Amino acid sequence: MYPALAVVEEWKNASASGDLPELEAVLYVGTAGGLESRIVTRAGVDFRAVQAGALRGLSPWRALVNSWALLKGTIQARRILRAFRPDVLLATGGYASAPVVMAAWLAGCPALIYLPDIVPGLAVRFLSYLAKRVAVSFDASLAYFPPGKAVVTGYPVRSALYQGNRTEARQRLGLALDGKVVLVLGGSRGAHSINRAVADILESLLGKAQLIHVAGEKDAAWLQGCREALPEDLRPRYHVYGYLHEEMTDALLAADLAIARAGAATMGEFAAVGLPAILVPYPYAGQHQEANADFMVSRGAALKVPDDKLAEGVLAPLVEELLANEQRLRTMADNARKLAKPDAARAIAQQLALLAGGV
């Protein structure tokens, strides 16, 4: 959702300066429940929900149920599009986009699919045949689409990530201005295996760095209990959150090292702020996160740790080694910044404007 919101923000800015046509109205269509609707409405964008469901890796019965949900979602999306009458559709990939892309195709509305990951999943590969264009973050993704179908735009991120200041970010988060800061996050819902591994080395880690821990709503409570059990001098160095909204920008700017999953946002947001990372791909993500992590590792911006190795205690020595090696951290940060494309949101907005004009 964040890439889509970044594109909307940039299109509005570009239209205000006369660089792009006016963006008269925006509607975000997603799935009900969870954080998506709250984040989108918090950004001031109207939200409508449709049904959707994944089909890959499911039992025949569950696949049948989700196929019915997909059909219902497409009917719901057709009604929404008929009422809203969009000139163009931006889809950010995944099974949740399927009903809306199919409805747009049936309505003759041009669609652009943005692929945030390196490797497209089955949903994106199928939907790309219904879309006019596909936008990708890196050249490595072009090979998965017919020649001329995909264009490299980069990963669109909030403009504040390029404009922020580390000192001010640390002040806003209540962090000490000196010393190292480690950011731990596992996506919007957290990552229990990462949370557990960090909790096991908490005192040792806090002796070397302040810690911003975005744990997910399910794990935040027991990790807060871990914080209360810390020695009094270490407690102020540990900052636990269930989720961060606008404050996530400050967390990214404030950190010297991240421990995270390897979702697509990792590649875009870590690159924007030049944040070195230890990536722990989610093992049930259809290999997408493995490919993302391998890409970051190959560019010298990250290290990779398999999820099943966390319980073996591999995290502590790796974090300690990186925090003690200033030159290596600086090199990884520089390598991450080389992957950033500050104009990505505008590039996607330009592509959408072209499609809306019939190009």
C-alpha positions in Angstrom: 0.0 0.0 0.0 2.9 2.4 0.8 4.2 2.4 -2.8 0.7 3.3 -4.1 0.4 6.1 -1.5 3.8 7.4 -2.4 2.7 7.6 -6.1 -0.5 9.4 -5.2 1.5 11.9 -3.1 4.0 12.6 -5.9 1.3 12.9 -8.6 -0.5 15.5 -6.4 2.8 17.4 -6.0 3.6 17.2 -9.7 0.1 18.4 -10.7 0.4 21.3 -8.4 3.5 22.4 -10.2 2.0 21.8 -13.6 4.3 18.8 -14.4 1.4 16.3 -14.6 -2.3 16.6 -15.2 -4.5 17.3 -12.2 -5.3 14.2 -10.1 -9.0 14.9 -9.5 -9.9 11.9 -7.3 -8.3 8.8 -5.9 -9.9 5.6 -4.7 -8.0 2.7 -3.0 -9.6 -0.7 -3.4 -8.3 -3.4 -1.1 -9.4 -6.2 1.2 -11.3 -5.8 4.4 -9.8 -6.2 7.8 -6.2 -5.7 9.0 -4.1 -2.6 8.8 -4.7 -1.8 5.1 -7.9 0.2 5.4 -6.7 2.1 8.5 -3.4 3.1 6.9 -5.1 4.2 3.7 -7.8 6.2 5.3 -5.2 7.7 7.7 -3.4 9.0 4.5 -6.6 10.8 3.5 -7.5 8.4 0.6 -11.0 6.9 0.2 -11.1 3.1 0.7 -13.4 0.4 -0.6 -13.1 -3.3 0.2 -13.6 -6.3 -2.0 -13.2 -10.0 -1.4 -10.0 -11.9 -2.6 -8.1 -15.0 -1.8 -4.8 -16.7 -2.7 -4.9 -19.9 -4.7 -1.4 -21.2 -4.6 -0.3 -23.8 -2.1 -3.8 -24.5 -0.7 -5.9 -27.6 -0.3 -8.4 -28.2 -3.1 -11.2 -27.2 -0.8 -9.6 -24.0 0.3 -8.7 -23.2 -3.3 -12.3 -23.7 -4.3 -13.5 -21.4 -1.5 -11.0 -18.7 -2.5 -11.9 -19.0 -6.2 -15.5 -18.2 -5.2 -14.2 -15.2 -3.2 -12.2 -14.1 -6.2 -15.3 -14.2 -8.4 -17.4 -12.3 -5.8 -14.5 -9.8 -5.5 -14.5 -9.2 -9.2 -18.2 -8.5 -9.2 -17.8 -6.1 -6.3 -14.9 -4.4 -8.0 -16.9 -4.0 -11.2 -19.6 -2.2 -9.3 -17.1 0.1 -7.6 -15.4 0.9 -10.9 -18.7 1.6 -12.6 -19.5 4.1 -9.9 -16.1 5.7 -9.6 -15.3 5.6 -13.4 -11.5 5.8 -13.2 -9.2 6.8 -16.1 -6.4 4.5 -15.0 -5.7 1.8 -12.5 -2.5 1.2 -10.4 -2.2 -2.3 -9.0 0.6 -3.2 -6.6 0.6 -6.9 -7.2 -0.5 -9.9 -5.2 -3.7 -11.9 -5.1 -5.6 -8.9 -3.5 -5.1 -7.0 -6.7 -6.7 -9.7 -8.9 -10.4 -8.8 -8.6 -9.7 -5.1 -9.4 -7.4 -5.7 -12.3 -9.9 -8.2 -13.8 -12.7 -5.8 -13.3 -10.7 -3.0 -14.9 -9.9 -5.2 -17.9 -13.5 -6.0 -18.4 -14.4 -2.3 -18.2 -11.7 -1.3 -20.6 -9.9 0.7 -18.0 -6.1 0.7 -18.6 -4.0 -0.8 -15.8 -0.4 -0.5 -14.7 0.9 -3.2 -12.4 3.7 -2.3 -10.1 5.9 -5.3 -9.1 7.7 -4.5 -5.8 9.6 -7.8 -5.6 12.4 -9.0 -7.8 10.5 -12.2 -8.9 6.8 -11.9 -9.8 4.4 -14.3 -8.2 1.7 -16.3 -10.1 -0.8 -13.5 -9.6 1.3 -10.8 -11.1 2.4 -13.0 -14.0 -1.3 -13.7 -14.8 -2.5 -10.2 -14.3 0.3 -8.8 -16.4 -1.5 -10.2 -19.5 -4.5 -8.0 -18.6 -2.4 -4.9 -17.9 -1.2 -2.3 -20.4 2.2 -1.9 -18.6 4.2 -3.3 -15.8 6.6 -1.1 -13.6 9.5 -2.9 -11.9 12.0 -1.7 -9.3 15.2 -3.3 -10.9 16.5 -4.5 -14.2 16.6 -8.0 -12.8 12.8 -8.2 -13.1 12.6 -7.4 -16.8 13.3 -10.9 -17.9 10.0 -12.1 -16.5 7.9 -10.1 -18.9 7.6 -9.8 -22.7 10.0 -7.2 -24.3 8.5 -3.8 -24.1 5.9 -4.7 -21.5 7.8 -3.7 -18.4 9.6 -0.4 -17.5 12.1 0.1 -14.7 10.9 2.9 -12.4 12.5 2.0 -9.1 10.7 1.5 -5.8 8.5 4.5 -4.8 8.9 5.5 -1.2 7.7 8.4 0.9 9.5 11.6 0.0 10.3 12.2 3.7 12.8 9.3 3.6 15.0 11.3 1.2 14.6 14.6 3.0 14.9 13.5 6.6 17.6 14.2 9.2 19.1 11.5 11.4 19.6 13.8 14.4 16.1 15.2 14.3 14.6 11.7 13.8 16.4 10.4 16.9 15.2 13.4 18.9 11.6 12.8 17.9 11.8 9.1 18.9 13.4 10.0 22.3 16.7 8.3 21.4 20.1 9.3 22.6 21.9 11.1 19.8 25.2 9.3 20.2 25.9 5.6 19.8 24.5 2.9 17.5 20.8 2.3 16.9 19.4 -1.1 15.7 16.0 -1.3 14.1 14.1 -4.6 14.3 11.0 -5.2 12.2 9.2 -8.0 10.6 6.6 -6.4 8.3 3.2 -5.0 9.3 2.3 -8.0 11.5 5.8 -8.6 13.0 7.9 -11.7 12.8 7.7 -14.0 15.9 10.9 -15.9 15.1 12.9 -12.7 14.8 11.2 -11.3 17.9 12.1 -14.4 19.9 15.7 -14.3 18.7 16.1 -10.7 19.7 14.5 -11.3 23.1 17.0 -14.0 23.8 20.0 -11.6 23.3 18.3 -8.5 24.6 20.6 -7.5 27.4 23.7 -8.2 25.3 22.4 -6.2 22.4 21.4 -3.2 24.5 24.9 -3.1 25.9 26.0 -2.2 22.4 23.1 -0.2 20.9 19.8 1.3 21.4 17.0 -0.8 19.9 13.8 0.2 18.1 11.7 -2.9 17.9 8.6 -2.9 15.7 7.2 -6.2 16.9 3.7 -6.5 15.5 0.6 -6.2 17.6 0.6 -9.8 18.8 4.1 -9.8 20.2 4.3 -6.3 21.5 2.8 -7.0 24.9 5.1 -9.8 26.0 8.1 -7.9 24.6 7.0 -4.9 26.7 7.2 -7.4 29.7 10.7 -8.2 28.7 11.5 -4.5 28.8 10.1 -4.2 32.3 12.3 -7.0 33.4 15.5 -5.4 32.1 18.0 -3.7 34.5 17.0 -0.1 35.1 20.0 1.3 33.2 19.1 -0.7 30.0 15.3 -0.1 30.0 15.5 3.4 28.4 17.5 1.9 25.5 14.8 -0.5 24.4 11.8 1.0 22.5 9.0 -1.5 21.7 6.1 -0.8 19.3 3.3 -2.9 17.9 3.3 -0.8 14.8 4.6 2.6 13.6 2.8 4.8 11.2 4.4 8.2 10.3 7.1 7.4 12.9 8.5 4.6 10.8 10.2 7.2 8.7 12.0 8.4 11.7 12.9 4.9 12.8 14.5 4.2 9.4 16.4 7.5 9.4 17.6 6.9 13.0 19.0 3.4 12.6 22.5 2.3 11.8 21.5 -1.4 11.2 18.3 -3.2 10.6 17.2 -6.8 11.4 14.2 -7.5 9.2 12.3 -9.8 6.8 13.1 -9.4 3.1 9.8 -8.0 1.9 9.8 -5.6 -1.1 9.7 -2.5 1.1 13.0 -3.6 2.5 14.7 -3.0 -0.9 13.0 0.4 -1.4 13.0 2.0 2.0 16.4 0.7 3.2 18.0 1.9 -0.1 16.4 5.3 0.3 18.0 5.9 3.7 21.2 3.8 3.1 20.4 1.3 5.9 22.6 -1.8 6.1 20.6 -4.9 7.0 20.6 -8.5 8.3 17.7 -10.0 6.3 15.8 -13.1 7.5 13.5 -14.1 4.6 10.1 -15.4 5.6 10.2 -19.1 4.7 6.6 -19.4 3.5 6.6 -16.4 1.1 6.9 -18.5 -2.1 10.6 -17.8 -2.4 10.0 -14.1 -3.1 11.8 -12.9 0.0 14.7 -15.3 -0.7 15.1 -13.6 -4.1 14.8 -10.2 -2.6 17.4 -11.0 0.1 19.8 -12.6 -2.4 19.6 -9.4 -4.5 20.5 -7.2 -1.6 23.3 -9.5 -0.6 24.7 -9.6 -4.1 24.8 -5.8 -4.1 26.7 -5.7 -0.9 23.9 -4.0 1.0 22.8 -6.8 3.3 23.6 -10.2 4.9 21.2 -13.1 4.9 20.3 -15.4 7.8 17.9 -18.4 7.2 14.9 -18.3 9.5 15.6 -21.8 10.9 19.1 -20.7 12.0 17.8 -18.0 14.4 17.2 -20.5 17.2 20.8 -21.6 16.9 22.0 -18.2 18.2 23.6 -17.0 15.0 22.2 -13.5 15.4 24.2 -12.2 18.3 27.7 -12.6 16.9 26.6 -11.3 13.5 25.1 -8.1 15.0 28.1 -7.6 17.3 30.5 -8.0 14.4 28.7 -5.4 12.3 28.3 -2.9 15.0 32.0 -3.1 15.8 33.0 -2.7 12.2 32.3 0.9 11.3 33.9 0.7 7.8 31.9 -2.3 6.9 28.6 -0.7 8.0 29.6 2.4 6.0 30.3 0.4 2.9 27.0 -1.5 3.2 25.2 1.8 3.6 26.8 3.2 0.5 25.9 0.1 -1.5 22.3 0.4 -0.3 22.1 4.0 -1.4 23.3 3.0 -4.9 20.0 1.0 -5.3 17.8 4.0 -4.5 15.8 5.7 -7.2 14.5 9.0 -5.8 12.3 9.7 -8.9 10.5 6.3 -8.8 7.2 7.6 -7.6 7.2 10.3 -10.3 8.2 7.8 -12.9 5.2 5.6 -12.1 2.9 8.7 -11.9 4.1 9.7 -15.4 3.4 6.2 -16.7 -0.2 6.3 -15.3 -0.8 9.7 -16.8 0.3 8.4 -20.2 -2.1 5.5 -19.9 -4.9 7.7 -18.7 -4.4 9.8 -21.9 -4.6 6.7 -24.0 -0.9 6.3 -24.7 
